[in-house]
Amino acid sequence: MILTAKAPAKINLSLDIVGTRDDGYHLIESVMQSISLCDTVTLQTGTNGLVITCDQQDVPCDESNTVYKAAVAFFEEVGLSVPLSIHIEKHIPSQAGLGGASADAAAVLHLLNRLTGAELDDKMLSKIGLSAGADVPFCVTGKTALCTGIGEIVAPIHSAAEFSLLIVKPDFGFDTPSMYKKYDQGTFPPKNNHAAVVQALRAGDIHGLAEHVGNVFEDIADDARIAAVRDALLKAGALGACMSGSGSAVYGIFEHTPPALTLPGCTVYSAKTEASSI
């Protein structure tokens, strides 16, 4: 049997660090938004054991892969194991802050749910997925949501906003643990922008949304190259621009079809969002 699913990337329309748990994990508040940029995950039964493959050589396909972790956690939860191979066709860039690995893990959980007939609901799939990554619970449900805790508490948001995006991925990335360590060693003012972002989404106010996007990791990075990309997007007509996640991708919000954009040392992706009826 062969099953295939799309794995949509996400952007962070707001992202703030609001505390630290006793175990050292950081607490966040973030409005996350699914976008049309997707990986494709294909599951095929009949192989020996659990085999992960990917069309990108820089993606590890061993036990450290989030897809592998999610599959193992799913099998442990349902009390069975199915020999299968999982192939990941990458379109979401790595080290971008776009949640590609988490999206792949969430897609696999949905596919395994179909394959086994386990009929687990999204709440249980999210609980299983958390063991693979903090963004997996959001990716299980997708669309638009306010994510708190370490990212595992997902509150869907009704969004009347649809907009186009240009996403610019520089040819460098940021290491997420190092970014959190830099946060712990410094002082960064809170963003406190998620309420305004949520209000704009509910109202379908793209201009208001673009005005209030913000990400504490952009302040933590304090990188002139990121600022240059953001400025280039604004110059190209973006209503607002911001880094996503812990970077290094920067997105620009456009009310209409964005123009073609070429930046040295960067890859540019076009994407869009859809309004959510939740």
C-alpha positions as CSV (number, residue, x, y, z in Angstrom):
1,M,0.0,0.0,0.0
2,I,1.2,3.5,-0.8
3,L,-0.2,6.6,0.9
4,T,0.9,10.2,0.3
5,A,0.2,13.5,2.1
6,K,1.2,17.1,1.8
7,A,3.1,18.7,4.7
8,P,2.5,22.5,4.8
9,A,5.1,24.8,6.2
10,K,4.3,27.5,8.8
11,I,5.2,31.0,9.5
12,N,5.2,32.8,12.9
13,L,3.1,36.0,12.6
14,S,4.0,36.7,16.2
15,L,6.6,35.0,18.4
16,D,7.6,35.9,21.9
17,I,9.4,34.1,24.8
18,V,7.5,34.6,28.0
19,G,9.2,32.4,30.5
20,T,11.2,29.2,31.2
21,R,10.1,25.9,32.7
22,D,11.9,24.2,35.6
23,D,13.3,21.7,33.1
24,G,14.9,24.5,31.0
25,Y,12.3,24.6,28.2
26,H,11.3,28.1,27.1
27,L,7.6,29.1,27.2
28,I,6.4,31.0,24.1
29,E,3.4,32.8,22.8
30,S,3.1,32.6,19.0
31,V,0.5,33.0,16.3
32,M,1.3,30.4,13.7
33,Q,-0.1,30.2,10.2
34,S,0.0,27.4,7.7
35,I,1.1,28.3,4.2
36,S,1.0,26.7,0.8
37,L,4.7,25.8,0.6
38,C,4.7,22.1,1.2
39,D,6.9,19.0,1.5
40,T,5.4,15.7,0.2
41,V,5.5,12.6,2.4
42,T,5.0,9.1,1.0
43,L,4.5,6.0,3.0
44,Q,4.9,2.5,1.5
45,T,4.3,-0.8,3.3
46,G,6.1,-4.1,2.6
47,T,9.7,-3.2,3.5
48,N,11.9,-4.5,6.3
49,G,11.6,-2.4,9.5
50,L,11.2,1.4,9.4
51,V,13.2,3.0,6.6
52,I,13.4,6.8,6.1
53,T,14.6,8.3,2.8
54,C,14.8,11.9,1.5
55,D,15.6,13.6,-1.8
56,Q,17.9,16.0,0.1
57,Q,21.2,14.6,1.2
58,D,21.6,17.0,4.1
59,V,18.5,15.7,5.8
60,P,19.4,12.9,8.3
61,C,17.4,9.8,7.8
62,D,18.3,8.0,11.0
63,E,16.7,7.9,14.4
64,S,17.2,11.7,14.8
65,N,14.8,12.5,12.0
66,T,11.5,13.8,13.4
67,V,9.5,11.5,11.0
68,Y,11.3,8.5,12.5
69,K,10.6,9.7,16.1
70,A,6.9,10.4,15.3
71,A,6.5,7.0,13.7
72,V,8.1,5.2,16.6
73,A,5.9,7.1,19.1
74,F,2.8,6.3,17.1
75,F,3.5,2.6,17.0
76,E,4.2,2.6,20.8
77,E,0.9,4.3,21.4
78,V,-1.2,2.0,19.3
79,G,0.7,-1.1,20.3
80,L,1.7,-2.4,16.9
81,S,4.4,-2.0,14.3
82,V,4.1,-2.0,10.5
83,P,7.2,-2.6,8.2
84,L,7.3,0.4,6.0
85,S,9.4,3.0,4.2
86,I,8.8,6.7,4.4
87,H,10.1,9.0,1.7
88,I,10.3,12.8,2.2
89,E,10.3,15.1,-0.9
90,K,11.6,18.4,0.4
91,H,10.4,21.8,-0.8
92,I,10.5,23.5,2.6
93,P,14.1,24.7,3.2
94,S,15.9,23.5,6.3
95,Q,17.2,25.9,9.1
96,A,14.6,28.4,8.0
97,G,12.1,28.6,10.9
98,L,9.4,27.3,8.6
99,G,8.7,24.1,10.5
100,G,9.5,21.7,7.7
101,A,10.6,18.8,9.9
102,S,7.6,19.2,12.2
103,A,5.3,19.3,9.2
104,D,6.7,16.1,7.9
105,A,6.2,14.4,11.3
106,A,2.6,15.6,11.5
107,A,1.9,14.3,7.9
108,V,3.3,10.9,8.9
109,L,1.1,10.7,12.0
110,H,-2.0,11.4,9.8
111,L,-0.8,8.7,7.3
112,L,-0.2,6.1,10.0
113,N,-3.6,6.9,11.5
114,R,-5.2,6.1,8.1
115,L,-3.0,3.1,7.5
116,T,-3.6,1.4,10.8
117,G,-7.3,2.4,11.2
118,A,-6.4,3.6,14.7
119,E,-8.9,6.5,14.4
120,L,-6.9,8.7,16.8
121,D,-8.2,12.3,17.0
122,D,-6.0,15.3,16.5
123,K,-5.6,15.8,20.2
124,M,-4.0,12.4,20.6
125,L,-1.9,12.8,17.4
126,S,-0.7,16.1,18.8
127,K,0.3,14.5,22.1
128,I,2.2,11.8,20.3
129,G,3.8,14.3,18.0
130,L,5.1,16.4,20.8
131,S,7.7,13.8,21.5
132,A,9.2,14.5,18.0
133,G,9.1,18.3,18.2
134,A,7.4,21.2,19.9
135,D,5.9,22.5,16.6
136,V,4.4,19.2,15.6
137,P,1.1,19.7,17.6
138,F,0.4,22.9,15.6
139,C,1.3,21.1,12.3
140,V,-1.2,18.3,13.1
141,T,-4.1,20.8,12.9
142,G,-2.5,23.6,10.9
143,K,-4.4,26.6,9.6
144,T,-4.2,29.5,12.1
145,A,-3.6,29.2,15.9
146,L,-2.2,30.8,19.0
147,C,0.4,28.4,20.4
148,T,1.5,28.7,24.0
149,G,3.4,26.5,26.5
150,I,6.4,25.2,24.6
151,G,4.2,25.3,21.5
152,E,2.1,22.3,22.4
153,I,-1.0,24.2,23.6
154,V,-2.8,25.1,20.3
155,A,-5.8,27.3,20.3
156,P,-7.3,27.6,16.7
157,I,-8.1,31.2,15.5
158,H,-10.8,32.1,13.1
159,S,-9.0,34.1,10.4
160,A,-10.7,36.1,7.7
161,A,-7.4,37.0,6.2
162,E,-6.0,35.7,3.0
163,F,-2.7,37.0,1.7
164,S,0.3,36.2,-0.5
165,L,3.8,35.8,0.6
166,L,7.4,36.0,-0.6
167,I,9.7,33.9,1.6
168,V,13.4,34.6,1.3
169,K,15.8,32.0,2.6
170,P,19.4,33.2,2.9
171,D,22.2,30.7,2.3
172,F,22.9,30.5,6.1
173,G,20.8,29.3,9.0
174,F,20.6,29.8,12.8
175,D,20.9,27.0,15.4
176,T,17.8,27.1,17.6
177,P,19.4,26.0,20.9
178,S,22.1,28.7,20.4
179,M,19.4,31.3,19.8
180,Y,17.7,30.4,23.0
181,K,21.1,30.5,24.8
182,K,21.7,33.9,23.5
183,Y,18.3,35.0,24.7
184,D,19.1,33.7,28.2
185,Q,22.3,35.7,28.2
186,G,20.7,39.0,27.2
187,T,17.8,41.3,27.8
188,F,15.2,41.6,25.1
189,P,12.0,43.6,25.5
190,P,8.7,41.6,25.1
191,K,6.9,41.9,21.8
192,N,3.4,41.8,23.3
193,N,2.0,41.8,19.7
194,H,0.0,38.6,19.5
195,A,-3.3,40.2,20.6
196,A,-3.1,42.8,17.8
197,V,-2.2,40.0,15.3
198,V,-5.2,37.9,16.3
199,Q,-7.5,40.9,16.1
200,A,-6.3,41.7,12.6
201,L,-6.7,38.1,11.4
202,R,-10.2,37.9,12.7
203,A,-11.1,41.1,11.0
204,G,-9.4,40.2,7.8
205,D,-7.3,43.3,8.1
206,I,-4.1,42.5,6.2
207,H,-2.7,46.0,6.6
208,G,-3.2,45.8,10.4
209,L,-1.7,42.3,10.5
210,A,1.4,43.4,8.5
211,E,1.9,46.4,10.8
212,H,2.0,44.2,13.9
213,V,4.0,41.1,12.9
214,G,7.0,40.6,15.1
215,N,9.5,38.0,16.3
216,V,11.8,38.2,19.3
217,F,14.2,35.9,17.5
218,E,14.8,38.6,15.0
219,D,16.0,40.8,17.9
220,I,18.1,37.9,19.3
221,A,19.8,37.3,15.9
222,D,20.5,41.0,15.5
223,D,21.9,40.2,12.1
224,A,22.4,42.9,9.4
225,R,21.8,40.3,6.7
226,I,18.3,39.6,8.0
227,A,17.6,43.3,8.2
228,A,18.8,43.7,4.6
229,V,16.4,40.9,3.4
230,R,13.5,42.5,5.4
231,D,14.3,45.9,3.8
232,A,14.4,44.4,0.3
233,L,11.0,42.8,0.8
234,L,9.5,46.1,2.0
235,K,11.1,47.9,-1.0
236,A,9.5,45.3,-3.3
237,G,6.1,46.3,-1.9
238,A,5.5,44.1,1.1
239,L,3.1,45.5,3.6
240,G,5.2,44.0,6.4
241,A,8.1,41.6,6.7
242,C,9.5,39.5,9.6
243,M,11.7,36.6,10.3
244,S,10.0,33.3,10.9
245,G,10.8,31.0,13.9
246,S,14.4,31.0,14.9
247,G,15.3,31.9,11.3
248,S,16.8,32.4,8.9
249,A,13.9,32.7,6.5
250,V,12.1,36.1,6.2
251,Y,8.6,36.5,4.8
252,G,6.9,39.5,3.3
253,I,3.2,39.9,3.3
254,F,1.5,41.1,0.1
255,E,-2.2,41.9,-0.4
256,H,-2.0,40.9,-4.1
257,T,0.3,38.8,-6.2
258,P,3.9,39.7,-5.2
259,P,6.5,40.8,-7.8
260,A,9.4,38.6,-8.9
261,L,12.3,39.1,-6.6
262,T,15.9,38.0,-6.8
263,L,18.4,38.5,-4.0
264,P,22.1,37.5,-4.1
265,G,22.8,34.5,-1.8
266,C,19.1,33.8,-1.2
267,T,16.4,31.5,-2.5
268,V,12.9,33.1,-2.9
269,Y,9.7,31.1,-2.6
270,S,6.1,32.2,-3.3
271,A,3.3,31.1,-1.1
272,K,-0.1,32.0,0.1
273,T,-2.5,31.5,3.0
274,E,-6.2,30.7,3.2
275,A,-8.8,32.0,5.5
276,S,-9.9,29.6,8.3
277,S,-13.5,28.9,9.2
278,I,-12.5,27.5,12.6
